[in-house]
Amino acid sequence: MDTSWDGITTGSGELRRRTTAALLAGGIAIAINTTLLAAADYIPLVTARGGLLKLISPYVGPILARTGVPRLWLAAGLPQAGSTGFQLGFHMAVGFAMALVYGLLLEQALPGPAWCKGLLYAAAAWIANAVTVLPLLGEGLAGSHALSGGGMVYFAAAHTVFFVLLAILFPRMARPPSRR
């Protein structure tokens, strides 16, 4: 079975390999990104944290509450919304989603070598966060009302590491086993 997205055609085996590669590369990149962000606390340096979660919670939270999802979530022993564990899980879920978008759509569409593709993806994500998410939270352009210049630069750098590492690791992990 072939699948096509905007002219990008892959067979089901290729789709499975690209999905697996995106998740593996994304997992490594998320782990390093999360470690870098956690290390900022020891500098100490305040960086933007949980902006997307803070932005969507007032809208998604009530909808989920009406469906009973929070009760099921807590009954399953999963971390309570707002807890560090929940925030970390959300961070990881967004990272895996971004890795899948890269591996299934952007990697073949973006020009240049892997590191350049990673920088382009990082720039797009940073711009979206800096000019949309953080200002909508009242934190100003790039978080300028809540963060120091160092905090803004560190946050951008930690996320750039995620995107560039993802882009560099993905093609290595997407190669067929016979070509590794």
C-alpha positions as CSV (number, residue, x, y, z in Angstrom):
1,M,0.0,0.0,0.0
2,D,1.4,3.4,-1.0
3,T,0.6,6.6,1.0
4,S,1.0,10.1,-0.4
5,W,1.3,13.4,1.3
6,D,1.7,16.4,-1.0
7,G,3.7,14.5,-3.6
8,I,5.7,12.5,-1.1
9,T,5.0,8.9,-1.8
10,T,6.2,6.1,0.4
11,G,5.3,2.4,0.6
12,S,4.0,1.1,4.0
13,G,7.4,-0.3,4.8
14,E,9.0,3.0,4.2
15,L,6.4,4.8,6.2
16,R,7.0,2.4,9.1
17,R,10.7,2.9,8.9
18,R,10.4,6.7,8.8
19,T,8.0,6.7,11.7
20,T,10.3,4.5,13.8
21,A,13.3,6.6,12.9
22,A,11.5,9.8,13.8
23,L,10.4,8.4,17.2
24,L,14.0,7.1,17.9
25,A,15.7,10.3,16.8
26,G,13.0,12.3,18.6
27,G,13.5,10.4,21.8
28,I,17.2,11.1,21.9
29,A,16.7,14.7,21.0
30,I,14.0,15.2,23.6
31,A,16.1,13.6,26.3
32,I,19.0,16.0,25.6
33,N,16.7,19.0,25.3
34,T,15.0,18.1,28.6
35,T,18.4,17.7,30.3
36,L,19.6,21.1,28.9
37,L,16.4,22.8,30.2
38,A,16.7,21.1,33.6
39,A,20.4,22.2,33.8
40,A,19.3,25.8,33.5
41,D,17.9,25.5,37.0
42,Y,21.4,24.9,38.4
43,I,22.9,27.9,36.7
44,P,20.4,29.4,37.9
45,L,18.7,30.7,34.8
46,V,14.9,31.0,34.2
47,T,13.9,29.8,30.8
48,A,10.4,29.6,29.2
49,R,8.7,26.5,30.3
50,G,5.3,25.0,29.5
51,G,4.1,27.9,27.4
52,L,2.0,25.8,25.0
53,L,0.5,23.9,27.9
54,K,-0.4,27.1,29.7
55,L,-1.9,28.5,26.5
56,I,-4.1,25.6,25.6
57,S,-5.1,24.5,29.2
58,P,-8.0,27.0,29.6
59,Y,-9.5,25.8,26.4
60,V,-8.8,22.1,26.4
61,G,-9.2,21.5,30.2
62,P,-12.9,22.2,30.4
63,I,-13.6,20.1,27.3
64,L,-11.7,17.2,28.8
65,A,-13.4,17.6,32.1
66,R,-16.8,17.2,30.5
67,T,-15.7,14.0,28.9
68,G,-14.5,12.4,32.1
69,V,-10.9,12.0,30.8
70,P,-9.3,13.6,34.0
71,R,-11.1,11.0,36.2
72,L,-9.9,8.1,34.0
73,W,-6.4,9.7,33.9
74,L,-6.1,9.9,37.6
75,A,-7.7,6.4,38.2
76,A,-4.9,5.0,35.9
77,G,-2.4,6.5,38.3
78,L,-1.1,9.1,35.8
79,P,0.3,12.4,37.0
80,Q,-2.1,15.2,37.9
81,A,-2.5,18.1,35.6
82,G,-0.1,20.9,36.6
83,S,2.4,18.5,38.2
84,T,6.0,18.3,37.1
85,G,5.3,14.7,35.8
86,F,2.4,15.9,33.7
87,Q,4.4,18.9,32.3
88,L,7.3,16.6,31.4
89,G,4.9,14.1,29.7
90,F,3.3,17.0,27.7
91,H,6.8,18.2,26.8
92,M,7.7,14.8,25.6
93,A,4.5,14.3,23.7
94,V,4.9,17.6,21.8
95,G,8.6,16.7,21.1
96,F,7.5,13.3,19.6
97,A,4.8,15.0,17.6
98,M,7.3,17.5,16.2
99,A,9.7,14.6,15.4
100,L,6.9,12.8,13.5
101,V,6.1,15.9,11.6
102,Y,9.8,16.2,10.7
103,G,10.3,12.6,9.7
104,L,7.1,12.2,7.8
105,L,6.7,15.6,6.1
106,L,9.5,18.1,6.5
107,E,12.6,16.0,6.1
108,Q,11.9,15.4,2.4
109,A,10.5,18.9,1.8
110,L,13.2,21.1,3.4
111,P,16.3,22.0,1.3
112,G,19.9,21.5,2.3
113,P,21.9,19.2,4.5
114,A,20.4,17.8,7.7
115,W,21.9,20.4,10.0
116,C,20.4,23.1,7.8
117,K,17.0,21.4,7.8
118,G,17.2,21.3,11.6
119,L,18.0,25.0,11.8
120,L,15.1,25.9,9.5
121,Y,12.7,23.8,11.6
122,A,14.1,25.3,14.8
123,A,13.7,28.9,13.5
124,A,10.1,28.2,12.5
125,A,9.2,26.7,15.9
126,W,11.1,29.5,17.7
127,I,9.3,32.2,15.7
128,A,5.9,30.6,16.4
129,N,6.6,30.5,20.1
130,A,8.3,33.9,20.3
131,V,5.6,35.8,18.4
132,T,2.5,33.9,19.2
133,V,2.6,31.6,22.3
134,L,4.6,33.7,24.7
135,P,2.9,37.1,23.8
136,L,-0.6,35.5,24.2
137,L,0.4,34.5,27.7
138,G,1.4,38.1,28.5
139,E,5.1,37.2,28.6
140,G,6.0,39.5,25.7
141,L,7.9,38.9,22.5
142,A,10.1,35.9,23.1
143,G,9.2,36.0,26.8
144,S,10.9,39.4,27.2
145,H,8.6,40.3,30.1
146,A,9.4,37.2,32.1
147,L,12.9,36.2,31.0
148,S,16.4,37.7,31.1
149,G,18.3,38.0,27.8
150,G,20.3,35.0,28.9
151,G,17.1,33.0,29.6
152,M,15.8,33.8,26.2
153,V,19.0,32.8,24.5
154,Y,19.4,29.6,26.5
155,F,15.8,28.6,25.8
156,A,16.3,29.1,22.1
157,A,19.7,27.3,22.1
158,A,18.2,24.3,24.0
159,H,15.4,23.9,21.5
160,T,17.7,24.5,18.5
161,V,19.8,21.5,19.8
162,F,16.6,19.4,19.8
163,F,15.8,20.3,16.1
164,V,19.3,20.0,14.8
165,L,20.0,16.8,16.6
166,L,16.6,15.4,15.3
167,A,17.5,16.3,11.8
168,I,21.0,14.8,12.0
169,L,19.9,11.6,13.6
170,F,16.8,11.0,11.6
171,P,18.4,10.0,8.2
172,R,20.9,7.7,10.0
173,M,18.0,5.9,11.8
174,A,15.8,5.8,8.7
175,R,18.3,3.9,6.5
176,P,17.3,0.4,5.8
177,P,19.1,-2.1,8.1
178,S,21.2,-3.4,5.2
179,R,22.7,0.1,4.6
180,R,23.5,1.0,8.2
